[in-house]
Amino acid sequence: MAPRSPITPTDRALRAVLRQGYPDNFTDRAKAIFASAFLTVHSVRVRKRSLKWNYTFGLGLITLYLFVLYLVSGVLLMFNYIPSVDKAYASMLALQTDVAFGALIINLHTWSGHGLVLFAFLHMLRVFYTGAYRKPRRGNWVIGMVMLMVTLLMVFTGYVLPWDQNAYWAVAVGAEVLAQGPIFGEHIRTLIIGGNEVGQATLTRFYVLHFVVTPGLLLVLTGMHLWRVRRDGGLASGPDDLELPSTKARF
Ligand code: HEM
């Protein structure tokens, strides 16, 4: 009788996560990926060309990591920020001077926000120039567009929160510009600033938009975006494999 191979701690850990042994063949790898919520964003097979660093330049992933950094630093800022017109600016100053690593957290948040916009845009250019916006990835291109709009809204609403002169005048001037629009101009202005004058209602609106609505939307859209990358047959690897006959994507 052949000796039974001992189960190593690594095997046990893998079984706990994957509910099966180490997947060393194609079928087991596919099963492991379909069965795990964590692995499910990975394709079972990938095209060699799409793995080359100079195909994606890692731009989508860099954008994703910046988003995570933006979220984590934002949550840390929430512990000290006070969304009140009298206290917001003072709470930001206190964060820089009285709170350990406060200035570092503010800077991480500011720069990851700037980076997010820049890299989302560069990623969009990469997708455009490799032609990956075409069928069957059209739906994901549209999702990406919406993500870019929501990202811009998230970063702009954050700009207002320190409630300094820059913030106040950015909202005041922006609202007046919107008010000049036809028919609904005045209504849109009132809706955005929460009344006739820029004040506490405005700050509360921007606070909720920045901390809850836009990041929540982006989290959901990011999940859909990554799921679509896989559903559309993994990354496109060039014009020759853009129209995959096997993909069932409807738009
Ligand atoms: C805003 C944050 C965004 C994040 C976090 C994000 C993340 C990603 C990631 C990680 C990938 C796979 C790896 C890669 O291609 O580098 C990807 C692919 C893709 N993204 Fe984005 N993306 C974002 C914005 C956008 C935008 C603005 C567009 C276009 C308007 C877009 C369209 C696409 C498309 C079409 C693919 C599939 C590309 C292919 O198959 O070659 N994404 N995205």
Residues whose N, C-alpha, C, O or C-beta is under 5 A from the ligand:
A	BS01	HEM	T56 G58 L59 G60 L61 T63 L64 A120 M124 V127 A132 Y133 R137 N140 W141 G144 M145 M147 L148 T151 V229 G234 L235 A236
